[in-house]
Amino acid sequence: RPPRAWRVPRGLLPRPEPPLDDARVAGVVVDEGLAVRWAGGAVLRGIATGGIGEEGGLPLLVPAAPAREAEAVAARVLGVDAVRAPLRDHGPAARARRWSRAMAPAGLLAAAVIAGALAVRPAPPVALATWAVAALVPLGVAAGLAADRCRALGHARLPRHLVTSAGSWRRRREVLDLDHVLGWQVRASPWQRRRGLATVRVTTAGGTGAVTLLDLPQVDLAGLAADVTPGLLDPFLTPLAAAAPRGR
C-alpha cells in the first residue's frame, strides 16, 4: 500500500500545516469536553511520533464535529473501528472510588450549607426548606458526575490496539497501537493498594508520551502486561498479582 498522509485544512483562511504521515500515527484520542458532548460532538486528535503537535504532541485530525464523524475518521486512520469497542469494566472497587471522590466534597458543601442555615436563629420554616433544597443540589450534581465517570471508565485489548477511557467533565478515549508500546509505569496510592487497584501509564514515543488506565485492578494488569509485552514486567507483577485482592 502506498504511504498515506493526513491533512487537516480548517479556518476561514487555512494556514499551511505539515501533513501527518501514516507511519507516524501511533493512535488517536477522542476528546469530549462536557459542552461538546452535550451537543453530540467530539474532537479527534492523533498520537504521532517524531514531532510535537498542537496540544502536548497531539495533532488535530478533526475539530469539534458530530461524534459520529470523528469516530468515522478515527476508524479510517486506525484501519479498525476501535474507538467504539466494548470496554472491560474496572470492577466495584474502581466504581467506589469514583463515587467517594465525587460525593465527599459535595457532602462537605451540603453540611456547610445546613450548618449555616441552622446558625441563623430564629429561622422561618420557609427559609429552612430553601436551605435544605440548596444543600441537596451539590449532592445531586455529584451523584450524576460519579455515575457518568463509572460509565466512562474502562479499557479494551483489541488484536492490534489498546483502548482506554475515563473522565466526565472531559471524557477521553485513547487508542494506542500495540506496536508503539515502549513500557509501563505503575503507581498505587495506599488506598489503591488496599483495594487491589493501580493507575497505569502505558508509555509510547508519540504525543504526550503515554495513555492512562485509571484504577485498573492489579490482577488485570498482570494479564494485560503479559499479553501486550510478554515477560517485560514479570519480575515486578508476579508478587503484585499474588498479593492483590481477588474480589472485583
DAFEN-V139441 format. One record per backbone hydrogen bond with DSSP energy under -0.5 kcal/mol. NH is the residue of the N-H (numbers start at 1). CO is the residue of the C=O. E is the energy in kcal/mol with one decimal. If there is no record, write none. Layout:
nh = <NH:NH>
co = <CO:CO>
e = <E:E>
This chain:
nh = <6:9:14:14:20:21:22:24:25:26:26:27:28:29:30:31:31:32:32:33:34:37:38:39:40:41:42:43:44:45:46:47:48:48:49:55:56:58:59:61:62:65:67:69:70:71:72:73:74:75:76:77:78:79:82:85:88:89:92:94:95:96:97:98:99:100:101:102:103:104:106:107:108:109:110:111:112:113:114:115:116:117:118:119:120:120:121:124:128:129:130:131:132:133:134:135:136:136:137:138:139:140:141:142:143:144:145:146:147:148:149:150:151:152:153:154:155:156:158:158:162:163:164:165:166:171:171:172:173:174:174:175:176:177:178:180:181:182:183:185:187:193:194:195:196:196:197:198:199:200:200:201:202:202:203:203:204:207:209:211:213:214:216:216:218:220:221:222:223:224:225:226:227:228:229:232:233:236:237:238:240:241:242:243:244>
co = <20:7:11:12:6:19:4:21:22:24:47:47:175:45:173:29:43:30:171:31:169:33:34:35:37:36:65:31:62:29:59:27:46:57:24:58:54:55:57:44:44:42:40:66:66:67:68:69:70:71:72:73:74:75:80:82:155:87:248:90:91:92:93:94:95:96:97:98:99:100:102:103:104:105:106:107:108:109:110:111:112:113:114:115:116:117:119:122:124:125:126:127:128:129:130:131:132:133:133:134:135:136:137:138:139:140:141:142:143:144:145:146:147:148:149:165:88:163:156:161:176:156:174:154:172:32:168:166:30:164:172:28:162:26:160:177:178:203:203:201:199:189:190:191:192:193:192:216:187:198:213:185:200:211:183:201:209:48:206:202:200:212:198:213:196:217:217:218:219:220:221:222:223:224:225:229:229:233:233:234:236:237:238:239:240>
e = <-2.9:-0.6:-0.5:-0.5:-3.0:-0.7:-2.7:-1.3:-1.4:-0.7:-3.8:-1.0:-1.7:-2.9:-2.9:-0.7:-3.3:-0.6:-3.3:-0.6:-2.1:-3.2:-2.4:-1.2:-1.9:-2.9:-2.3:-2.4:-2.4:-2.5:-3.0:-3.1:-0.8:-0.9:-2.5:-0.8:-0.5:-0.5:-0.7:-2.7:-2.3:-2.0:-2.7:-0.8:-1.9:-2.6:-2.1:-2.2:-2.2:-2.1:-1.6:-2.5:-2.6:-1.9:-2.1:-1.8:-4.3:-0.5:-3.0:-0.5:-1.9:-2.7:-1.6:-1.6:-2.0:-2.8:-2.3:-1.1:-3.0:-2.0:-1.0:-2.9:-2.0:-2.3:-2.6:-2.4:-2.1:-2.1:-2.4:-2.5:-2.3:-2.0:-2.5:-1.4:-0.6:-0.9:-0.8:-0.5:-2.1:-2.5:-2.2:-2.5:-2.3:-2.2:-2.4:-2.0:-1.1:-0.5:-1.1:-0.7:-0.7:-2.4:-2.5:-2.5:-2.3:-2.2:-2.3:-2.7:-2.4:-2.1:-2.3:-2.2:-2.0:-1.7:-1.6:-1.7:-1.3:-2.3:-0.7:-2.9:-2.5:-2.9:-2.7:-2.0:-1.6:-2.1:-0.7:-2.5:-2.2:-2.4:-0.5:-2.9:-2.7:-3.4:-2.5:-2.1:-1.3:-3.1:-1.0:-2.3:-2.5:-2.8:-2.0:-1.4:-0.6:-0.9:-2.9:-1.2:-3.2:-0.6:-2.5:-2.8:-0.6:-3.0:-1.9:-0.8:-2.1:-2.0:-2.0:-2.0:-3.3:-0.6:-2.8:-0.6:-2.9:-0.7:-2.0:-1.8:-1.1:-2.7:-2.8:-2.0:-1.6:-2.6:-2.6:-1.8:-0.5:-1.1:-2.9:-1.8:-0.7:-3.0:-1.7:-1.7:-1.1>
